[in-house]
Amino acid sequence: MLLLLGACAPSGGEQPSPPPRLVLFLVDTLRADRLTPYGHDRPTSPNLERLVARGAVFDQAWSPAPWTLPATASLLTGVDPDRHGAGLHGSWRDLASQVPDGLAADVPTLAERLGDEGWRCEAFVTNPFVGFGLERGFESFTLRQTEAAEVLDWTLERLDVPGDERPTFLLAHLIDCHDPLLIPDEFVLDARPPGDRLPVPDISNRTFSTLAMTPEHRAARLRLYDGAVRYVDAQLGRLLDSLEADGSIDDTYLVFTSDHGEEVFESAALARGAGYVQPETVRPLGHGHTLFEEVLRVPLVIAGPGVEARGLHVPGAVATHDLVPTLLELLGVDHDPAELDARSLVGTLRGEHADARAVVSRGIAFGRDRSALLRDGWSLVRGGEGEATVLLRVGDPEHLDRSAEEPDRLLELGADLDALNSLAQSRRGSATQIDPAQRARLRALGYLDRDQE
Ligand SMILES: [Zn+2]
């Protein structure tokens, strides 16, 4: 027995392995397609490339909601917006005039789960909608609407606390890609061509009309957005530099993701065609108002011990809140999978198989109650009362409704969404029955593998 114990203890002179450490680098309002690992042709993200070389990049990561509170609540709990409850409810939603509901009391956060295992969990967040219960489990939770450099100063300071040997989870939340894009000039790429006097529209004032967004305005807006991406990427670089300098980068779990994307007038015509009506002040710009690709598709890169799939691009659709069961499995924290609406991606990270699933998004902030299903490179967006359902091809530069040319696919994805809605309702204890055809459909979609047959 003594020999066995001796064999497990560190031998003389060797360092015991350090306690686990996790940094969640969460960039508010970051659409995937402005990042080079996601195909952008401008050099916005050299430091994210460094991280990708160390981990897996999920090419089709979708948010389960299009605005901060419900999306971040899912990201930090692993459950769908209709289960965690954080967000706006009712058939007509208007964030400007309604107070959102907070996180359901019986849904634990990742920080609570890790805290129960003895972790030191701390957060620095820059958007007041990262709250409403999301602070639960963090022993320190700083909310300050400030720039990314300050968040990274804090992150680097809190990576190690002298005398504190507990495992560490840091949430670093950055707001710089959100309106009004107040970034240092040095990060704006090719700021303006010589002689270009085009004013950058004041996006913080949403009163300009749809017609005011000329192609030149849109390009200027995206130039500024790319600059914001460069700025947050430079802060990621500071974190990577620090971890490389002290030799701890291989022992640190690093996750880079976002709560939702951002529209810059991509889908104005689509929304009009589908009969969407928005509150007076909402334009086809920003987020929270639709469930289209530019608002839902975000980056997801995961690196750390046990991640073998370094530099691997994972093509299948996953949801951002798959992160919670993934991290729990990587970190060896037990949980009941039935408590979550997400799936672990550890098999993918270990290079064993490719995870892909159908993703449902809902929980808008402005307008009717809509829902979207994302699967196999297509998205079906079902409108609320008086609004049309549209079928979209992922990555379609024309942003056109393909319903008329793909009638079979329209029916198929509609039936998928019905089945997933029935599953969600039955899990929440309603009397909804899932019929045998829906069961077969759900199994084919990657659901029901752990649910009671
Ligand atoms: Zn947000």
Residues whose N, C-alpha, C, O or C-beta is under 5 A from the ligand:
A	BS01	ZN	D28 T29 W67 T68 D259
